[in-house]
Structure formats: C-alpha cells, structure tokens
C-alpha cells in the first residue's frame, strides 16, 4: 500500500473518529450508528479509487 493511500486512510479515520466523538457527546446514537455503518464503504472507496 502506498504512503499516499495510508495517509488518506489515516485522515479518513481521524475525521470519522472526530465525528463519532461529537455524536457521542451530543447523545446522537442514531448518528453514531450511521457513521459506523458508512466508514467501511468510505475506506473501501479510498482503496479502490487508488487502484
């Protein structure tokens, strides 16, 4: 895996972690579930776009 892909995946993970933390702090369990469900597809897009 290239360093660029690793960087993009790390940034994606950081963005999702921040969004999840905000959602938890706000008591938005619906948003927590939505973000958790979206993350694998978002990560897969990063991987497939680079191919």
C-alpha positions as CSV (number, residue, x, y, z in Angstrom):
1,X,0.0,0.0,0.0
2,X,1.4,3.4,-1.0
3,X,2.1,6.1,1.6
4,X,-0.5,8.3,-0.1
5,X,-3.2,5.7,0.4
6,X,-2.1,5.2,4.0
7,X,-2.2,9.0,4.6
8,X,-5.7,9.2,3.1
9,X,-7.0,6.3,5.2
10,X,-5.5,7.8,8.3
11,X,-7.1,11.1,7.6
12,X,-10.4,9.4,6.9
13,X,-10.2,7.5,10.2
14,X,-9.3,10.7,12.1
15,X,-12.3,12.5,10.5
16,X,-14.7,9.7,11.4
17,X,-13.3,9.4,14.9
18,X,-13.8,13.1,15.5
19,X,-17.4,13.0,14.1
20,X,-18.1,9.9,16.2
21,X,-16.8,11.6,19.3
22,X,-19.0,14.6,18.7
23,X,-22.1,12.5,18.1
24,X,-21.5,10.5,21.3
25,X,-21.0,13.8,23.3
26,X,-24.3,15.0,21.8
27,X,-26.1,11.8,22.6
28,X,-26.8,11.2,19.0
29,X,-26.8,7.4,18.9
30,X,-28.5,7.5,15.5
31,X,-25.6,9.4,14.1
32,X,-23.1,7.1,15.8
33,X,-24.7,4.1,14.1
34,X,-24.9,5.9,10.7
35,X,-21.2,6.9,10.8
36,X,-20.1,3.5,11.9
37,X,-22.0,1.9,9.1
38,X,-20.6,4.4,6.5
39,X,-17.0,4.1,7.4
40,X,-16.1,0.7,5.8
41,X,-17.6,1.9,2.5
42,X,-15.7,5.2,2.7
43,X,-12.4,3.3,3.4
44,X,-13.1,1.0,0.5
45,X,-13.6,3.9,-1.8
46,X,-10.2,5.3,-0.8
47,X,-8.7,1.9,-1.7
48,X,-10.5,1.4,-5.0
49,X,-10.0,5.0,-6.2
50,X,-6.3,4.5,-5.9
51,X,-6.3,1.3,-7.9
